[in-house]
Amino acid sequence: MNTLRTFILMTLLTLVLVWAGGAMGGQSGALIALVMAGVMNLGSYWFSDKIVIKMNRGQPVESGPLFEVVQELCQRNNLPMPKVCILPGNTPNAFATGRNPEHAVVAATEGILQVLTREELLGVMAHEMSHVKNRDILIGSIAATIAGAVSYLSHMAQWAAIFGGRDDEDSNPFALIAMMIIAPLAAMLVQMAISRSREYEADRGGAQLCGNPYYLASALRKLESANTRAPMRRVNEATAHMFIVSPLRGGGIKSLFSTHPPMDERIRRLEAMTLG
């Protein structure tokens, strides 16, 4: 169901792009924006592991409890061994990055080793390995490319409105204004919905990889509580969606724009799972 929902959301995001391109400059406008956004995001995608790890000041490790847990998961499930990194900071959290399973990185903060039991750590890293296995970084990059193209078209429309863009008889100024306001917001909301859908899928996949959904459910409770009390410091908002729980403080209307699904629902789904 989550995979089908991701497909539907990706289709919807593409339709937003087509509509925005049609309002701005027809199919050629959408194509130009898509190509430009694609070039920018391709570079980010190809070097995402190095960029994100450096942004979060991660250091590679080849021993210790985090490395051993990841190694156990990979051996048990016949998965390629990713690079393992430790991030400075007492707030417990974790993420995965990399362009494919053969070039993946899983990382966790120093604080996660102080808060979680070994079983809970197994559940968290299984969640991250599920992201790697399902190539969620690729899905996120495609979504970012299309959303970026919509945003670029919106900026083009603003400049066209200021300096006098299309003045042919078929031009609809109301459609142009609507595109400037609605299209970027719609693209952002759909992109975030895709991210939330993939989190549910990674929870389910992680429970299967580690063999017990309660490991991850218990860990999520602790991680959510810790990040609510003391959000991570010096975290870049551009990478916030990658973490297993949101490292940013937010609530109320901000939850609408969250890249993470409600924690209560994630835990409920995990505890309702039965592994055959």
C-alpha distance (Angstrom), angle and dihedral (degrees) to the residues before:
residue distance angle dihedral
M1 . . .
N2 3.82 . .
T3 3.82 90.6 .
L4 3.82 90.5 51.0
R5 3.80 90.1 47.6
T6 3.81 90.4 51.3
F7 3.82 90.2 51.8
I8 3.81 91.6 49.6
L9 3.80 91.8 48.1
M10 3.81 91.9 48.5
T11 3.82 89.0 51.1
L12 3.81 90.2 49.3
L13 3.79 90.9 49.8
T14 3.81 89.7 51.7
L15 3.81 90.5 50.7
V16 3.81 89.9 52.2
L17 3.80 88.0 54.2
V18 3.82 92.7 48.9
W19 3.80 91.4 48.8
A20 3.80 92.1 47.9
G21 3.78 91.5 48.2
G22 3.78 91.3 49.3
A23 3.80 91.6 51.3
M24 3.79 91.9 48.4
G25 3.76 107.0 36.6
G26 3.76 112.1 -25.2
Q27 3.78 122.7 -106.6
S28 3.80 92.4 -35.3
G29 3.82 90.5 59.3
A30 3.78 92.3 52.0
L31 3.80 91.5 46.9
I32 3.81 93.8 50.8
A33 3.81 92.1 49.0
L34 3.81 92.2 46.5
V35 3.80 92.3 51.2
M36 3.81 93.4 48.5
A37 3.81 93.4 46.6
G38 3.80 89.8 45.3
V39 3.81 92.9 55.0
M40 3.81 91.7 50.6
N41 3.80 94.5 46.2
L42 3.81 93.5 43.3
G43 3.78 89.9 62.4
S44 3.79 91.1 48.3
Y45 3.81 91.2 47.1
W46 3.81 95.0 48.0
F47 3.79 93.4 50.4
S48 3.81 97.7 28.7
D49 3.80 95.1 118.7
K50 3.81 94.3 55.1
I51 3.81 94.5 39.8
V52 3.80 97.2 48.2
I53 3.80 95.7 42.5
K54 3.80 90.9 49.8
M55 3.83 91.6 47.2
N56 3.80 89.1 54.6
R57 3.83 94.6 41.0
G58 3.80 93.6 -120.3
Q59 3.81 123.5 177.3
P60 3.83 122.8 -154.8
V61 3.80 118.7 -119.8
E62 3.80 131.1 -167.2
S63 3.79 99.5 -173.1
G64 3.78 140.7 30.4
P65 3.82 133.8 74.0
L66 3.83 96.3 -57.4
F67 3.80 93.1 50.6
E68 3.81 91.9 45.4
V69 3.82 93.3 51.2
V70 3.82 92.2 50.5
Q71 3.81 90.7 45.9
E72 3.82 90.7 51.7
L73 3.81 92.0 50.8
C74 3.80 92.6 49.4
Q75 3.80 94.1 47.8
R76 3.80 92.5 45.9
N77 3.82 94.1 49.4
N78 3.83 99.5 32.2
L79 3.82 93.8 -116.5
P80 3.82 128.0 151.4
M81 3.81 111.4 -97.3
P82 3.82 109.9 -111.3
K83 3.78 127.2 -152.2
V84 3.81 110.0 -88.6
C85 3.81 121.8 -144.4
I86 3.80 136.9 -176.6
L87 3.81 119.0 -143.0
P88 3.82 121.8 -152.1
G89 3.79 115.9 -114.1
N90 3.79 141.1 83.0
T91 3.82 96.3 -121.7
P92 3.84 107.5 96.8
N93 3.79 115.5 -123.5
A94 3.81 142.0 126.3
F95 3.81 142.6 -163.2
A96 3.80 143.6 178.5
T97 3.78 129.7 -135.9
G98 3.80 140.2 165.9
R99 3.77 135.4 105.2
N100 3.84 97.3 -97.0
P101 3.83 141.1 -9.1
E102 3.81 90.8 -84.4
H103 3.82 92.6 54.7
A104 3.80 101.2 35.9
V105 3.79 133.3 135.0
V106 3.80 126.9 -161.7
A107 3.77 118.0 -165.8
A108 3.79 138.1 -177.6
T109 3.78 134.9 -178.6
E110 3.80 123.8 -108.2
G111 3.79 88.1 -114.1
I112 3.79 94.1 62.9
L113 3.80 90.4 66.0
Q114 3.81 90.1 55.4
V115 3.81 96.8 48.6
L116 3.82 107.7 37.8
T117 3.78 131.5 67.0
R118 3.79 117.6 -127.8
E119 3.80 91.1 -100.1
E120 3.81 91.6 51.1
L121 3.80 90.9 47.6
L122 3.80 87.7 51.1
G123 3.81 89.4 54.8
V124 3.82 93.3 49.0
M125 3.78 95.1 48.9
A126 3.82 90.2 44.5
H127 3.82 86.6 57.3
E128 3.81 89.8 52.8
M129 3.80 92.7 46.0
S130 3.81 87.9 51.9
H131 3.81 88.2 57.4
V132 3.80 88.4 51.9
K133 3.81 94.3 45.6
N134 3.82 93.0 49.7
R135 3.83 93.3 45.4
D136 3.79 91.9 -124.3
I137 3.80 90.0 161.2
L138 3.81 87.9 64.4
I139 3.82 92.0 49.1
G140 3.79 90.4 48.6
S141 3.80 91.3 49.3
I142 3.80 92.9 51.8
A143 3.80 90.4 48.6
A144 3.80 90.3 48.6
T145 3.80 90.4 49.7
I146 3.80 93.6 54.3
A147 3.81 93.3 41.8
G148 3.80 88.9 49.0
A149 3.78 90.6 52.2
V150 3.81 90.9 51.8
S151 3.80 90.3 49.7
Y152 3.81 90.6 49.5
L153 3.81 91.2 51.2
S154 3.80 89.3 51.0
H155 3.81 90.8 54.6
M156 3.80 90.2 47.7
A157 3.80 89.4 52.1
Q158 3.80 91.3 52.0
W159 3.79 91.9 53.6
A160 3.80 90.8 44.5
A161 3.80 90.1 52.9
I162 3.81 91.1 49.9
F163 3.79 98.1 46.0
G164 3.81 98.9 28.9
G165 3.76 113.0 -95.6
R166 3.77 125.2 -177.5
D167 3.80 111.3 10.3
D168 3.78 100.4 171.1
E169 3.78 121.7 124.8
D170 3.80 92.9 -104.3
S171 3.79 92.7 57.2
N172 3.79 113.2 113.2
P173 3.82 111.5 -158.4
F174 3.80 92.1 -168.2
A175 3.81 91.4 54.6
L176 3.80 89.1 48.7
I177 3.81 92.4 52.0
A178 3.81 91.3 45.9
M179 3.78 90.1 50.8
M180 3.82 91.5 51.2
I181 3.80 91.6 54.8
I182 3.78 107.7 26.6
A183 3.82 104.3 35.1
P184 3.84 98.5 61.8
L185 3.81 91.5 44.5
A186 3.80 92.2 48.2
A187 3.81 91.7 47.4
M188 3.81 91.6 49.8
L189 3.81 92.8 49.2
V190 3.81 93.0 48.1
Q191 3.81 91.3 46.8
M192 3.80 90.0 52.2
A193 3.81 90.8 47.4
I194 3.81 88.8 54.6
S195 3.80 89.8 51.7
R196 3.81 91.4 50.5
S197 3.80 91.0 48.5
R198 3.81 91.2 53.0
E199 3.82 90.4 50.2
Y200 3.80 90.2 58.1
E201 3.79 89.7 48.6
A202 3.81 92.1 48.9
D203 3.82 90.3 50.3
R204 3.79 90.2 53.5
G205 3.80 93.5 43.8
G206 3.79 92.2 45.5
A207 3.80 91.6 53.6
Q208 3.80 88.9 53.9
L209 3.80 93.7 47.6
C210 3.81 94.4 51.5
G211 3.81 94.4 36.0
N212 3.81 98.7 -127.9
P213 3.83 125.9 71.3
Y214 3.81 91.3 -162.8
Y215 3.82 90.8 67.5
L216 3.80 90.8 64.5
A217 3.81 95.0 36.9
S218 3.80 90.9 55.4
A219 3.81 91.4 46.1
L220 3.81 93.1 50.0
R221 3.81 91.0 55.3
K222 3.79 90.9 54.9
L223 3.81 94.6 42.9
E224 3.80 93.6 48.8
S225 3.80 91.9 48.9
A226 3.80 93.2 48.3
N227 3.81 94.9 46.7
T228 3.80 91.8 47.2
R229 3.81 91.6 52.8
A230 3.79 96.0 42.6
P231 3.84 116.6 10.4
M232 3.80 116.0 -153.2
R233 3.78 116.0 -83.8
R234 3.79 124.0 -128.7
V235 3.80 92.8 10.8
N236 3.79 115.2 154.0
E237 3.82 111.8 -126.5
A238 3.82 89.3 -140.6
T239 3.82 89.3 67.2
A240 3.82 98.2 37.0
H241 3.81 93.0 98.2
M242 3.81 90.7 61.1
F243 3.81 96.0 64.8
I244 3.80 121.0 94.5
V245 3.82 89.6 -121.3
S246 3.79 125.2 21.5
P247 3.82 110.3 -88.8
L248 3.82 90.6 -160.5
R249 3.77 127.8 84.4
G250 3.79 112.4 -114.6
G251 3.78 143.5 142.2
G252 3.79 143.6 149.9
I253 3.80 111.7 26.5
K254 3.81 89.4 1.6
S255 3.80 89.5 68.2
L256 3.81 88.0 69.5
F257 3.78 88.1 64.8
S258 3.80 95.5 42.9
T259 3.79 118.7 124.5
H260 3.81 89.2 -151.7
P261 3.82 126.0 74.0
P262 3.83 120.1 -122.8
M263 3.79 109.6 -70.7
D264 3.81 93.9 -137.1
E265 3.80 89.9 57.4
R266 3.81 93.0 47.5
I267 3.79 91.1 52.1
R268 3.82 92.4 44.6
R269 3.80 91.5 53.4
L270 3.80 92.2 48.2
E271 3.79 94.1 49.1
A272 3.82 89.9 48.6
M273 3.82 92.3 54.8
T274 3.78 122.2 109.9
L275 3.79 116.8 -163.6
G276 3.77 115.2 -149.7
